[in-house]
Amino acid sequence: MTGSILVLLLALLQAPPSPPPMLADPAPTDVPLQMLGTNAMGGRVFRVPAGLAFDTVAPTLRPGDELVLERGIHAAFTLADLRGERNRPIIIRGEPGEEPARFPYVKATAFGIRLVRPQHVVLRDLMVGNGQGPLVLIEGSRNAEGQPLESNVQLLSLRLLQDQAAPAQDGVVLRDADRVDIREITLRGWNRSAFRIERSSRCSINYCVLDPSKSLPQQNGVEVTQGSRQVAMGMLTLGPKVRTAFRLGSCEGLPPDTPAASGLLLMRCSVPEADCLAWIGGVDGLLMQWNTVTDPRRCIWEAGDACGLPRQVVMAGNLFSWTPGSIDRLCDVPAAMPRESVQLGPNLWWSAEIPAAFEAIGRPFGVEVAPQVLDVDPRVEPRFASPLEERAKAFGWQAPDPAAPPAAAPAAPATGPSR
């Protein structure tokens, strides 16, 4: 169920500066860039000065080439039809500096960074901020059968900043993309969704920090629309007071015949003080495992029937803890939703108001295929959302993985005559 998470290790080696040749100029409007040398993949390394428009250089880039954005402020940019290769991706990265401006800053407008129909591209080490739409937008394409073509894009070590209200603003949007790996992204403030996955496949979001702003709505942490499949979300840390941490199987704006989202994995995430952990709509296949949810403000999770009812949902190993009187319903589901559409493996549910409050807020929804733990106070410490109670340590985002191989026993000390 967990799928594979692609990690591409790139060794970047810049040769000593040589006389600065220019990029080939296929059109009069192309912007020449200074070439610094070559990298370990044999690609050319080009420097992009702050403030210089470079959208038109995309057709001149070859597999293994690298664009290095200098420190400073850059305008929003679009790069279309980049064509790297599996072992020689095209790299767009920032020149690292010192904190607090560690990476070059891309000043967003309608968007920040837009990659159109990319193939085998790495985008990393940049800050993007304050747009009216997506700060990073990956727009793929589809084949004749309507399936997204392979993008094979990696978004690594980006910092996304937003402190302005904009109803259509998102952090990262993937649209009609296949094989996108998002890793180690930090978001500080957003309006609609921190991550929005639209009709995309084989994508992963891992080791990201979603830090809400006090002045913005933060409607969704991660949104996955119908028509998406094989999406893995893991090791995400959310700040407090996101409205819906995960909106899964949404259908707004999509054709009515769009298939349900399928093959979704939500694992090892920490969600404090959200209105709700998850809204689940048109989903056919979801595993929610080893997540920690503390002090939700309305419900643990809910289902909506406007986009179709969810099917084949499995919840196991999760830790749910809330303050008495803080939630309206434990699980807010339509009356028509079959209980067997959700299977409950072992989960820990704790509040000082249970079991008496089950009369008012309802019991955990689903078919219990394993006993639920209802009488263990996990004593979650707030800094790392980890349980102090020993009996609770098998649950939540820091729980040990029972499928992991055991650690090797330390080697016995050598014996023999001393010297």
N, C-alpha and C positions, 0 to 999 in steps of 0.2 A: 504493500500500500504506500510505503513511503516514497517510492520512486527514486530516481537518481538525481543528484544535484551536481550540475557541471561546474567545475572549477578549473579555469585555464591559468596556468602559471607562466608568466611571460618574463624572460630575462632581458632587460633593456640595456643596451650598451651603446653609448654615444662615442663615436670616433672623434679624434681631435679636430677642431674647426679647420676647414679648408676654404679656399676662395669661394665665395658664395655664388654658386650657380642658381639659376632661376627655374621655377617650374615651367614646363612646356605651356605655351600660351595658345590653346586651340581657338580661343575667341578673343576679340579685342577687349571685352569687358572682364576677362579673367584677372585675378589679382596675383601677381608674382609673390612668392614666399622665399625667404632665405633658407637654403638647405644647409644643415649643420653637419651632416655626415650620414652614416648608416647605422642600423641597429643590429642586434643579434640575429634577427630573422632575414637580414639582407635587404630590409626595406630602407627607404630614404626617410630622414628625419627633418621635418620642416618646422621653423619657428613662426608663430603667429603673434605679432606685436599687439598690445592692448589697443582696442579701438579700431582695428583694421577689419573691414568686411572681407570674408573669405568664402562665402557660400558657393561661388562659382568654381572653386578649385576641385570640387568633388569628382568631375569626370576625369581629371588628370591623375588621381590617386590610384596606386597599384597595390596588390596584396603585400602586406608587411609594412606599408608606409605608415608614418606616424606624424600627427600634428601636435605640436607642443604649444599650448596657449601661455604666453608670458604672464607674469604677475601683473595685476591691475584689473581694470573694468573692461569687459567685452560686451558688445551688442548681442542680442538674441540672434541665433543663426539656424539655418536649415541646410542639411547636407542630404542630397538625394542620390539613390542608386549607388551607394558605396558597395564595392565588390571585393571583399577580402577572400581569403581561403581558410579552410578549417585550421590549418597549422600556421597560417600567416594572416591573421586578422589585420584590418586597418584600425589603428589606435588613435583616439582623440583624448588627450589628457592635459591636465594643468601642470604648470611648473610649480613645484612645491616651494613654499616659503615658511615664514615663522608665524606662530599664532599671534593675534587672533585671525589674521588674514592668511591662513595657511595655503589656501588654494586661490587661483584666479576667480574673479566674480563675473558671472554672466547676468546682465541686467535684463530681466524678462519683460515682455510687453504682452501681446496676445498669447505668446508662449515663450519659453526660454530656449531650450534646445530641441530641435525637431529633426529626427532621422526618418527619411521616407524610403521605404523598400530597401532597408539595409540588409546586407548579408555578410556575416563574419566580421563583426565590428565590436570594439571595446571602447567604452566611454568611462572615464574615471578621473578622480582627483580634481573636481571642479565644484564651485559654489554657484547656485542659481537662485535668484530671488525675485519676489514681488511681481507676479504676473497676473493677468486677467483670465488665463486659461491654464493648461498644463505647464508645469515648469520643465518637465521632460516628456516628450511625446515620441513614441515609437510607432510608426504607421507601416504595417506590413502590407502584403497583398495576398490574393487568393487565386487558386487554380480554377480550371474549368468546372471541377466538381464542388467548388465552394469551400475547399479546405485551405487554411493559411499556409503559404509557402514558408520554408525554413528560413528563419532570420539569423539564428545563432548570434545573439547580441548579449554582451555582458555590461551591466551597469554596476560599477564598483566605486566605493569610497566617495560618494557624492554628498554634499551638504545642501539641503534645500530649505530656503528661508522664506517665510511669508508673514507679514504683519498687517496687510491691507485686506479689507473686505472686498470680495469679488465672487458673486454667486456661482459662477461656472469654473472656479479655479480648483485644480487638483495638483497633487504633487507629481506623481509619475503616472502616465497613461500608456498602456499597451493596447493597440488596436489592430486586430487581424494579424497578430504576430505569432510565430512559432519558435520555440526554444529561446527564451529570454531568461537570463539568470540575473537577479537583482540581489546585491549583497552589500552589507555594511553601509547602508544609506542612513543618514540622520535627517529627519524633518523637524523643523521648528515652526509650527503653525501651518494651518491649511484651512480651506473653506469647505469643500465638498468631500473629496476622498483623498487620503494620503496616497494610496495606490488604487488605481482603477484598471482592471483587466477586462477588456472588451473582446469577446469572441476570439480568444487566443488560446493556444494550446502549449503544453509542455513547458510551463513557466514556473519559476520558483522565486520566492521572496524570503530571504534569510538574514538573520543577525542585523536587524534594522531597529532604530529607535525612533518612535513617534512621539514627539514632545509638543503637546498642544499649547496654543497661545490663549491667554485669558480673554482676548478681545474677538476671537474668531469662532465660528460655529463648530468646526470639526465634526461634520455630520457622520462620516464613516472613516474608520481606520483603513481597512482593505475592502474594496468592492469587487466582486467577480460576477460578471453578467452571464446570462444564459448564452449558450453557444460556445462557452469556454470548457476546456477539458484538461485533465491532468495538471492541476495547479497546486503547488505545494507552498505552504506558508509556515515557517518555523522560526523559533527563537526571536520573536518580535516582542519588544518591550514598549508598552503604551503608557503614556502619561495619563493623569486623571482627567475625568470628565469629557471623554469622547462620547458622542451620542450613541452610535452603534459601532462596536469595535470591528465586526466583520459582517458585511452585507453580501450574502451569497445567493446567487440565482436571481438577480434582479433582471427585469425585462423592459424597463422604461425606454422608449425610443427604438425598440427592436421589432422586426417583423413578427407577427403572431405565431408563425410556424417555426421560430427559432427553437432548437432543441434545448432541453434542460442542461444546466451545467453538470459535469460529471467528473468523477475521479478527483475530488477535492480532498486535500489533506491539511488539517489545522493542528499543529503540534508544538508543544513547549512554548506557549506564549503567556505573557504576564499582562493581565488586564485589570487595573484597579479603577474603581469608581466610574465605570462607564454606565450610561443609561442601561445598556444591554450588551451582553457578550456578542450575540449573533442574531441577525435576522436571516431566516432561511426560507427562500422562495422556491423557484423552479430548479431543484437540485435532485439529481439521481446518482447518489454515491458520494458520501461525505464521512470521513473519519476525523473525529475531534478527540485528541488524545493528549494527556499529560499537560493540560493548561491550568493556570492558576487565575481564578476570578475572585476578586475581593471587593466587597461593598458595592455591588451594582445598585443603581438608583431606581430601577423600575422593574426589571425581571432578569432572570439568568439568560434565557433565550426565547425567541418568539418565531412563529411561522406566519407567513402571509399567503393568502390564496389568490391574490390578484395575478401572480405570476405562476400559478400552479403550486400544488402541495409537494413538499419534499418527500423523497423516497430513499430507502437504504442509507439511513443515517446511523452511525455508530459512535457512541460516546463512552470512553473508557479512560480510567486513570486520572480524571480531572479532579481538581480541588475547588469547591465552591464555598465561599464563606461570606456572610453578610450580617449587618447589624439589625437587631430586631426592629420591625416596623419600617424598614427602609425600602422594601419592594412591594409592588402591588400584586404581582403574580410570580410564582416560581418559573413556570413555563407557560407562555401566552400563546395558545394554539387554537385554530378554528375547530369548531365542534365536528366538522366533517373529516378531520384528519385522523386516519387510522392509527391506533396506538402501536401496531406492529411495524409502522414505518420507521420507528426509532428503536434501536437496541441499546440497552444500557449494560455495559460491562461494569466492573467495580469503579465507583466514583465516591468521593467524600463530599457530603453536603453538611455544612455546619452553620447553625445560628442558635443562640440561646433560646429562640422562640420555638424551635421544633422539639418534639413532634406536634405540640398543641396548635401551632399556626398552620399546619397542613389543612385544617378545616377552612381557613380563609384564603391562603395563597396557593393551595393545591399541592399535590405530591409531584415528584419527578415524573415527567411524561415519558412513556415508552415501555417496552417489554424488558423486564429485568432478567437478563441472562446470567447475571451474577449478583450477589447481595450488594446493596448500597450501604455505605458506612454513614450512619446518622448520629452517632453518639460519641464522636471523637472531636474535641476542640483542638484544631491544628496549631493554635497559638502562632499565627503568621506574624513574623516580624516585618515591619513596613519597608525597610530599606531595600531588601532583596526579595521580598515576597516569598520567603522560605519558611516552612513550618518548623517550629521548635519541638513540637510533640513528636516523639519517636514513631508512634503508630501512624502518623500522617505523612511520613517522609516517602512513602511509596506512591504518593499522589502529587500532582502539580508539575510545574514546568521544570523543576530541578530534581524530579524523581529519577532514580536510576533506571536504565533501560534493561529489562530482564532478558532481552535478546542479545545484549552485548556480551562478548566473550569475557570470562572472568580474568581479572588481572593475574599476570604470571606471579607465581610465588617467588620470593627472593631466593637467590641462590644460597645454598648452605656454605658457610665459611670453609675454606680449604683447610684440610687437616694434614699434618705431617710434621716432620722435624723442623724446629725453628732454626733460623740461621743467625 
